[in-house]
Amino acid sequence: MNIVISAKNIELTDNLKSAVEDKLGKLDKYFVPDTVVNVTMGVERGRHKIEVTIPVKGSIIRTEQESNDMYVTLDLIEEIIERQLRKYKTKIIDKHQGGGNFRQDYIENDFYEDEDIKIIRTKKFEVMPMYPEDACVQMELLGHNFFAFVNAETGQVNVAYKRKDGNYGLLEPEA
């Protein structure tokens, strides 16, 4: 596994680089040797942030976490990636796909028990035709961080969402 580390607004010390290689090096048992793991570390508004992206066949395993301490953030990253790997492994097995960047012994054997995804609540709502800007206003009034609606311009279902930077995003289906 090839770990590529970059840093923003912090100095990448040998101790920090070593900690990243030790923590993410534990994931080596899951991937073939030529897998590239991209790690971006930084400090924004006093928060220590780490982003990890691992391109795998037909998908991307990615997580972004932040906390008050870079080493705590690194622990969170490791846990989340292992959870994502278990879910992705189940998907590969269910669809009888090839393993791509994964080691064959990982796909064939259980390193962890699979976690089931459980939907604990279903909510029904009326989907109203409206413009994206109106959907953002409605989302703010409800205090939600996303809002599903029928776009009055296109007639398609869209999702407006609040981004971490405080701006808004819009999800539209491809034609």
Buried (B, 14 or more C-beta within 10 A) or exposed (E): BEBEBEBEEEEEEEEBBEBBBEBBEEBBEBBBEEBEBBBBBBBEEEEBBBBBBBBBEEBEBBBBBBBEEBEEBBBBBBEBBBEBBBEBBBEBEEEEEEBBBBBEEBBEEEEEEEEEEEEEEEEEEEEEEBEBEBBBBBBBEEEEEEBBBBBBEEEEEBBBBBEEEEEBEEEEEEE
